[in-house]
Each structure stands twice: as C-alpha cells, then as structure tokens.
Amino acid sequence: MRKYDDMDSLMALADPTRRQIVEMLGRGALASGEIAESFAISAPAVSQHLKVLREARLVDVRVDAQRRIYAINPLGLAEIDDWLARVRRFWSERLDDLERELRKPEKKRRKK
C-alpha cells in the first residue's frame, strides 16, 4: 500500500470522470455497476477511477453480497476543506497587507 499524500485528493479530482463520480456520489451511495452505466467507458476503466478515489480517501466502499457500494468519505472532503482554508488564510493576510500598503500616502510608501 502506498503512502497517502496531502495532494492525492486534489490530483484525483483533476480528472473530469472522477469529478463526475464524486458529484454522483454526493447525491447518495451507488453500486459500482450503477456508476459504470453513467459513462461511455468500460467497467474496468470505471473501476480504476474508483480505485484512485479510494486511495485518495475521497470515497469509501462496502461489500453487499456481490455488489460494491461506493459512498463519499466525508473525512477526505474535510481534508480538502482544511487545505483550502489554509490557502485562503495565506492569501487573505497577504492581500490585507497589500491593501494597507496601498492606502498609505505615496510619500510614506517610497521611504521603505
């Protein structure tokens, strides 16, 4: 098993098919066959996409007799939210500093 990386979830979502799968699962859990029916690609290709999403911890799977049922993993989405919050904080602080600097009279800005 490979080590989880913070960016795996974002890299997984870079693919439009995987984004669409996540959006579908956002409406409720689905069997892998139900997911595959929505795409014009092979079932094994959909399985590969689901594997990437599982490894990125964006979806969970449970076995129900012969079916594999996929659902959103809220912890994986929370990790993305946490990362986005850090990025927003970083830029928010920088932009606030820039705004304060730009509001200073021109003579004060030149002295630095």
C-alpha positions in Angstrom: 0.0 0.0 0.0 1.4 3.4 -0.9 1.7 6.3 1.5 -1.1 8.9 1.3 -0.1 12.3 0.2 -2.0 15.6 1.0 -2.3 16.4 -2.7 -3.7 13.0 -3.7 -7.3 14.1 -3.3 -6.7 17.2 -5.5 -4.8 15.2 -8.1 -7.6 12.6 -8.1 -10.2 15.3 -8.7 -8.2 16.7 -11.6 -9.8 14.1 -13.8 -13.2 15.0 -15.1 -14.6 11.5 -14.9 -13.6 11.2 -11.3 -15.1 14.6 -10.5 -18.3 13.4 -12.1 -18.2 10.2 -10.0 -17.8 12.3 -6.8 -20.7 14.5 -7.8 -22.9 11.5 -8.4 -21.9 10.0 -5.0 -22.7 13.4 -3.5 -26.3 12.6 -4.2 -26.1 9.2 -2.4 -24.3 5.9 -2.4 -24.2 3.8 -5.6 -23.1 0.4 -6.6 -20.2 0.3 -9.0 -22.4 -1.1 -11.8 -24.7 1.9 -11.4 -21.8 4.3 -11.6 -20.4 2.4 -14.7 -23.7 2.7 -16.5 -23.4 6.5 -16.5 -20.2 6.5 -18.6 -19.3 5.6 -22.1 -16.1 3.8 -20.9 -15.6 0.2 -19.8 -16.5 -1.1 -16.4 -12.7 -1.9 -15.7 -11.9 1.8 -16.5 -14.6 3.0 -14.1 -13.1 0.6 -11.5 -9.7 2.2 -12.0 -11.2 5.6 -11.4 -12.9 4.3 -8.2 -9.6 2.8 -7.0 -7.9 6.2 -7.4 -10.7 7.9 -5.5 -10.5 5.3 -2.7 -6.7 5.7 -2.5 -7.2 9.4 -2.3 -9.7 8.8 0.6 -12.5 10.6 -1.3 -14.8 7.6 -1.4 -15.4 4.5 0.8 -16.6 1.1 -0.4 -18.6 -1.6 1.3 -19.5 -5.0 0.1 -23.1 -6.0 -0.1 -23.4 -9.6 -1.3 -22.0 -9.4 -4.9 -22.1 -5.7 -5.2 -19.6 -3.0 -4.1 -21.4 0.1 -2.8 -19.5 3.4 -3.0 -20.1 6.5 -0.9 -18.4 9.8 -0.3 -15.8 9.7 2.5 -16.5 12.9 4.5 -13.0 12.9 6.0 -11.4 13.1 2.6 -13.5 16.1 1.7 -12.7 17.7 5.1 -9.0 17.4 4.3 -9.6 19.4 1.1 -11.6 22.0 3.0 -8.8 22.3 5.5 -6.2 22.8 2.8 -8.4 25.4 1.1 -8.8 27.2 4.4 -5.0 27.4 4.8 -4.6 28.7 1.3 -7.4 31.3 1.8 -5.8 32.4 5.1 -2.4 32.8 3.5 -3.8 34.9 0.6 -6.2 36.9 2.7 -3.4 38.0 5.1 -1.2 39.0 2.1 -3.9 40.8 0.3 -4.9 42.7 3.5 -1.2 43.7 3.9 -1.2 44.9 0.3 -4.4 46.9 0.8 -3.0 48.6 3.8 0.2 49.5 2.0 -1.7 50.9 -1.0 -3.8 53.0 1.3 -0.8 54.7 2.7 0.1 58.1 1.3 2.5 57.9 -1.6 5.4 59.6 0.3 5.3 57.0 3.1 5.4 54.1 0.7 8.5 55.4 -1.0 10.5 55.7 2.3 10.7 51.9 2.7 
